[in-house]
Amino acid sequence: MTANLSNLAAIDAAHHMHPFNKMTELNEKGARLIARGEGVYIFDGAGKKYLDAFAGLWCVNVGYGRTEITEAVSRQMQELPYYNTFFGTTTESATLLAQKVTEHAGQNINRVFFTNSGSEATDTWFRLARVYWKAQGKAEKVQVIARRNGYHGSTVAGASLGGMKLMHEQGNLPIEGIHHIGQPYWFAEGGDLSPEEFGLKMARELEAKIDELGEDKVAAFVAEPVQGAGGVIVPPSTYWPEIARICKARNILLIVDEVICGFGRLGQWFGHQHFGVEPDMAPIAKGLSSGYLPIGGVLISDRVADVLAQEEIHHGYTYSGHPVAASAALANLAILENEGLVDRVRDDIGPYFAKAWKSLEDHEVVGEAQVVGLMGGLQLSPDKATRRRYAKPDDAGVLVRNHCLENGLVMRATSDRMLASPPLVISHAQVDEMIEKLRGGLDHLREMRMG
């Protein structure tokens, strides 16, 4: 440490604005300083060890401390620390990364536009979708449909497309041309319908919204394969096939947000492959570099790319395809390939995690345990038989999360759902450790007798 903890806390409080925080409250407690990481563990400034069951922010897929990535970054920094991809130029790492990413995306996706984050990727596809339709003489197709409680970043377009009410209340959002339909959240909203019936009902809200707006006015529909920040809400099996059918029949672009689900999280390279659909465009980030350096992009299908290739696209970022970030991503993807981590999620650690996660359904404060690949959502409920939710759902989730943190487990709470997305390298024993500590948090909630 180059400075003691108290000095760093004071500096942080005086100068550092944190995302998604009320700074007066954070500064009273002081930010937790994370000093280093190793495998699936992180260590704070006092040396306390935590199992990071959230992979940083859904992103450290290959775990912490991978020297293959840091060495690749060092080599690139010495050779060429920066050059842009404007004016007909490129770099070796950006070019090879474009090839490598699209190798795994499906036979109809052979182009990628690089950005620096998932939020920028959202802004990018949002513009490109409108360019695509205008280039075909359909300039009126500008409306975009998204889902309530979805998340697509926090830029103006990203926050508008996301269906988070609290985000919309800041900045007069959503911007014009964005509309929302319901989410496939069966536990809270399914009523007396079976999950399969509810999945069809929610998908068909898309068709109703298209009819309301006019098919000739709608450019695209966007959704996450599994809602991430909204609570790891896994849609019923009927949902995605019906969504894909509607988009094709009604001639609107299907945008699958792969920022969280991409790069092995669901046991396939991309979430759309897990659910058997083909997107027209797909934003990516997070697992692209395992968070080692900021990089994102938009996967673009041949259908869309062939049209866009005829247009001069007035869009880009200074750091699009940054050579150092691209080198980090290439090294990261090499680890995923060489260690078979995507197959491992599908065939080994994913099924083990699923069985362990589903075992939590026997706890009296758990309403349901949803899981796919290495992504789990745990619904807290004081009465699972009636699917009743806590009177103060946010308090229930925070109580469990904080108890886990005190006991060395990093979890995330979205209202009354506990979320997990551990690194893909997590071992069976480490899954057991996670579940044991999470059970302790659930026991604590039960003992508090919240209603």
Summary of the structure (lengths in Angstrom):
residues: 451
radius of gyration: 21.8
end to end distance: 44.5
largest distance: 64.0
contacts: 1569
relative contact order: 0.14
helix: 44%
strand: 17%
